[in-house]
């Protein structure tokens, strides 16, 4: 393990909603000492719940900024301005600031924090809740290799982490940030198809979900190209090719290309302050 877990550096989570709590619990499972973890929460009852559940310290935002070596900002993008106004006077340039808010560039943070403050931007997705997240990490202009490694270690406790240039964050948001929703949408449609074919909903659901899990593990572990895996299921004049012809007739491939471009464009709009 790297520096964050090994050397007792204090980590503070500012904003512990679902994603923040998932990160917190993953880090503790990976061996982080609860005594070195601080959380903030707007509601006192939420603070009490986190303290009792995880044994971490509960502090205010300014106290967190003063005490922690690494600050993980996991509030909603629209709340980030207010939070930064509160934090900025107390965050020295020797701290690492990690943002898990969609769409906000590192330059936005750098302009509001002390000169030279290292900032790392991360786009996680909701499967961090089950330790199967995909988190995309980009360093700001003052982030060193050590800072990026610290961020990677934190997010690897809840899945995979991939380092990309910040210019590719909008594309990554379209693919992995929003990605789980596309699969849920597909499973929903296939479940309806199963009902149309005469299966009970729960049976259709179980058949599809296990098929999705099996296909995902084969994609991950076999090292084979998806075309090769698909061809292995697609017998001459069989059922699968009949289905794939219909998918092509309905432009499903083109629809996916258009959908991901739309998600990328919307991510750019949000990053530039669009509503």
HELIX and SHEET records of a PDB file:
HELIX    1   1 UNK A    3  UNK A    6  1                                   4    
HELIX    2   2 UNK A   18  UNK A   29  1                                  12    
HELIX    3   3 UNK A   34  UNK A   36  5                                   3    
HELIX    4   4 UNK A   44  UNK A   54  1                                  11    
HELIX    5   5 UNK A   61  UNK A   67  1                                   7    
HELIX    6   6 UNK A   77  UNK A   79  5                                   3    
HELIX    7   7 UNK A   80  UNK A   87  1                                   8    
HELIX    8   8 UNK A   88  UNK A   90  5                                   3    
HELIX    9   9 UNK A  106  UNK A  112  1                                   7    
HELIX   10  10 UNK A  126  UNK A  130  5                                   5    
HELIX   11  11 UNK A  145  UNK A  156  1                                  12    
HELIX   12  12 UNK A  166  UNK A  168  5                                   3    
HELIX   13  13 UNK A  169  UNK A  172  1                                   4    
HELIX   14  14 UNK A  173  UNK A  177  3                                   5    
HELIX   15  15 UNK A  179  UNK A  196  1                                  18    
HELIX   16  16 UNK A  201  UNK A  222  1                                  22    
HELIX   17  17 UNK A  226  UNK A  233  1                                   8    
HELIX   18  18 UNK A  239  UNK A  249  1                                  11    
HELIX   19  19 UNK A  252  UNK A  271  1                                  20    
SHEET    1   A 8 UNK A  57  UNK A  58  0                                        
SHEET    2   A 8 UNK A  37  UNK A  40  1                                        
SHEET    3   A 8 UNK A  11  UNK A  14  1                                        
SHEET    4   A 8 UNK A  70  UNK A  73  1                                        
SHEET    5   A 8 UNK A  96  UNK A  99  1                                        
SHEET    6   A 8 UNK A 118  UNK A 123  1                                        
SHEET    7   A 8 UNK A 133  UNK A 139 -1                                        
SHEET    8   A 8 UNK A 159  UNK A 163  1                                        
END                                                                             
